[in-house]
Amino acid sequence: MENQLKYNIAKMKADIKVRAEEQVMLKNQRKSVHIIGERKVSASDAAYKHYVNKSDLRIMYAAYGLARGKSFSQTENKFEEHNHPLLVVFKRSIDRILESYVMPVEVPVQE
């Protein structure tokens, strides 16, 4: 048996969904006057968490795309591949996220 490394795409997708749902809630909580529903977080805390969550989600979407075999320009097609900001600025963060979703899979060796 040989160990091969694969990404746990289902867990990654579930974590992205949880973050995206939290993002929707935080967007409403950022409002200081015309809030819908009751306040759960202060407006300034919601704004800060929304900002941090937004950048984390961008990195998670890029890692999800790489795990599925997509390039950066296919994930975010605003930029060309050779000078994509995800490749230049966020590569270390994307690699860190991908490492956290690695799962070993045993593959039988054919002789």
N, C-alpha and C positions, 0 to 999 in steps of 0.2 A: 504494500500500500504506500502510495506517495501522497504527501500533503500538498494541496494546491490552495492558494488564497483567493477567495471571492469576497465581494462586498455584499453585505446584508441590505439589499435594496429595499425590501419591504419595511424594515425597521427605520431606514433613512426616510422613506416616504411618509411613514406614520409620524415621525418627529417633525417633519416639515409641515404636515397638516396641523399638528398641535400648535406650532409656532404661528402659522398663518391664522388660525382661529383666535389666538391671543392677540395678534396684530389688529384684527377687526375690532375686538373689544377695546383695545387701547386707543384706537383711532377715535372712537366715540368719547372715551374718558378724557381725551386731550381738550375737549371743548370746555370753556369756562362759563358760557352763558346758555347756549342752546343744547344742553345735554339731553339725550333720550334715555329714559330710565333713571335709576339711582346711581349715585357716585360711589364707586368702590375704591378708587385710587385718586389721589390729588392730581390736578391737571398738570402740574410741573413734573411729577413722578411719571405720569402716563406719557408725557411728551418725551422724557428721557428714555424710558423703556421702549417706546415706539422707535426712536432713533437707533438704539442699540440693536433691537430686534430686526430692524430693516437691513442693517449691514450683515448681521448674522444669517438672515434668510438668503441674502444674495450669495453669500459664500456657500451655504448649504445647497442652494439650487445648482451652483456651479459644480460642486462635488457630486451631486446626484447625476448631473449630466455626464460628467467624466466616468462615473461608475457604470453608466449605461453605454459608454463608448462614443459619446458625442464630443465634439471639439468645443472650445470656448466660443467661437464665432457662431456655432449652432445653438448654444445655450443663450447667449446674448448677442444678437446679430446687429448691434449698433456699431461694432468695431470690426476691423479686419483681424485675422488670426495672428499675424506676426507681431503686432504691437497692442494686443488686447490688454486692458488694465487688469483683468483678473489674472492673467499670466504674469504680469510685471509686479503688481502690488500685493495680490492676495494669494500667491502660489503656496507659501508656507502654511497659511491658515487652511487652505483647501486640502493640502496634504495631511495636516493634523486631523481634520474631520474625516478624511478617507481612512486613516489609520484606526480611528475609533470604531469604524463599521466593518473592519476586516473579520472574516470568519474562515477558519481552516476547513477544507473539504477533502476527505480522503478519496483518492482516485486509484483504482486498481491499475497496477503496472502490467502492460502486455509485453511478454518476452518472446 
